[in-house]
Structure formats: structure tokens, C-alpha cells
Amino acid sequence: HCNFEFDLCEWKQDENDDFDWNLRTSSTTKMGTGPATDHTLQEPSGHYIFIKSSFLQLPGQKARISSPVLSRRNKNCKVCGGVILFYYHMYGAHIGSLIVYQRTTAKHEKVLLNLTGNQGNFWQRKALILAGDGDEDFQVVFEGIAGKSPKDGIALDDLTFSREC
């Protein structure tokens, strides 16, 4: 489980992207550029990770962050599949996209979720099944794609893997 209150936990910025997800609070940002509070504490001082379309990023540029490697060798993970639960906030007229991948250690990527455009000015919960065959270890990758307006952004909070994996 990672609520981003202290750090990125064991999530890592990908090296093959254009910019990074940033740890931030609502109390340190301008209004109109993200959620009013985090999801965990429901306070402006609470932390989450965020990408913002800005003059530094061109529309379509990507930021990627990946989970620790999860083991398929655990028999419970094979049987139950496992789940990742998370909360996202995507608000703005010119918002980009959020794509969630399951990536094997051999770098094969499967899209688990693809959201584009305004999803509403509130935190939404999503649960994705981590499917797959065989014994290959894997990661979950969150990819944020910059939109066209510097006021629009994508936030993530409370990323949790089910106990099976």
C-alpha cells in the first residue's frame, strides 16, 4: 500500500519517458490545477502524485511510474490473479490520458485501463485485476499523458495491491 504521505514508497520513475510524476499537496499548488485535497487524509496538506500539463510539456508527452516487481511464483497470486486498487483524479477541459499497464519482466505490456478526457472533479476508485499466465514476474505501470492546458492534470493516490501478490 502506498499513500504517498512520506515518499514514493517503492514506486520508481521510468527512465524511458518524457517527464516525471511529482509528489505534492493541494496546499502548495495554485487552485484549478488538481484536487482540493488528497484522498488518504482528505486534507490540503495530504500528499498524492500528480502530473500537470504545462508549458514545459508538449501535448502527448508521457510520464511513467512503475511498481515494485511482483512475483507470479506465489500460488495464491496465480489462483486469485491479484488486484490493484487505486484512486485517480482527472479534471479539466483539455486533460490528457491515464493508461495503466501490466508489464512483465521481459517488457511485454498489456493495457489494463485507458482513460482519456475529463473524468470529474473528485477522487474515483478503480480496481483492476492483475491477470496473466505462467510464472513471469511483473510490474504495474501508470502512464500519464500531457493534455493541452496548463491548468489540467492527473493525480493518483492510495495505490494498494491485494494480499494475494
Secondary structure, DSSP 8 states (H G I E B T S, - for coil): -B--SSS-TT-EE-SSSSB--EEEEGGGS-TTSS-SS-SSS-STT-EEEEEE--TTS-TT-EEEEE---B-S-SHHHHHH--EEEEEEEEESTT--EEEEEEEETT--EEEEEEEES--EEEEEEEEEE----SS--EEEEEEEE--S-TT-EEEEEEEEE-TT-
